Amino acid sequence: MQKKESLQKNNPLHGITLAALLADLVAYVGWEKMGKQIPINCFLKNPNIKSSLAFLRKTPWARAKVEYMYLYNIKRIEKGKSNDSVDAQ
């Protein structure tokens, strides 16, 4: 039987909270583009992290779409984070 850790080592979302994932997407993509790609009210009307987290936690299909968007953009998001840390020095 495999350990739980070995089952997760190929999961790119392992260790990333939904809040962190959403915050990264908002910083990189923005609410407007997220609302165009995933047309849900918590992105379109008065968007904020708190209401979006509440909706995504109880709506599996929407969470799956947000996770897919994050995975699609992850390399660019991480590159942006590394450039920010270089710029701060």
C-alpha positions in Angstrom: 0.0 0.0 0.0 1.3 3.4 -0.9 1.6 6.3 1.5 -0.7 9.2 1.1 2.3 11.5 0.4 3.4 9.4 -2.6 -0.1 9.6 -4.0 0.0 13.4 -3.9 3.5 14.0 -5.3 2.2 14.3 -8.8 -0.6 16.6 -7.8 0.4 20.2 -8.7 -2.3 21.5 -6.4 -1.1 19.6 -3.3 -0.4 22.0 -0.5 -2.0 25.0 -2.1 -5.1 26.3 -0.3 -8.1 27.5 -2.2 -7.6 30.9 -0.7 -4.0 31.1 -2.0 -5.0 29.8 -5.4 -7.8 32.3 -5.7 -5.6 35.2 -4.5 -2.9 34.3 -7.1 -5.4 34.1 -9.9 -6.9 37.5 -8.9 -3.5 39.1 -8.9 -2.4 37.6 -12.2 -5.7 37.4 -14.2 -8.0 39.8 -12.5 -11.7 39.6 -11.6 -12.9 40.8 -15.0 -11.1 38.2 -17.0 -12.0 35.5 -14.5 -15.7 36.5 -14.8 -15.5 36.3 -18.6 -13.9 32.8 -18.5 -16.0 31.5 -15.7 -19.3 33.5 -15.7 -20.4 33.1 -12.1 -21.8 36.0 -10.0 -19.2 35.9 -7.3 -16.7 37.0 -10.1 -19.0 39.3 -12.0 -21.0 41.3 -9.3 -19.0 42.9 -6.5 -16.3 40.3 -6.5 -14.3 39.6 -3.4 -12.2 36.7 -2.0 -14.6 35.9 0.9 -17.8 35.4 -1.2 -15.9 33.6 -3.9 -14.4 31.2 -1.4 -17.8 30.5 0.1 -19.3 29.7 -3.3 -16.4 27.7 -4.6 -16.2 25.5 -1.4 -19.8 24.4 -1.9 -19.9 24.2 -5.7 -17.6 21.5 -7.0 -18.1 22.3 -10.8 -17.1 25.9 -10.3 -14.1 25.0 -8.1 -12.9 22.5 -10.7 -13.0 25.3 -13.4 -11.0 27.7 -11.1 -8.5 25.0 -10.4 -8.2 24.3 -14.1 -7.6 28.0 -14.8 -5.0 28.1 -12.1 -3.2 25.0 -13.5 -3.3 26.6 -17.0 -1.7 29.8 -15.7 0.6 28.4 -13.0 3.9 28.7 -14.8 3.2 32.4 -15.6 2.0 33.0 -12.0 5.1 31.5 -10.5 7.3 33.4 -13.0 5.6 36.6 -11.9 6.2 35.8 -8.3 9.9 35.1 -8.9 10.2 38.4 -10.9 8.6 40.3 -8.0 11.1 38.9 -5.5 14.0 39.9 -7.8 12.5 43.4 -8.3 12.3 43.9 -4.5 16.0 43.3 -4.0 
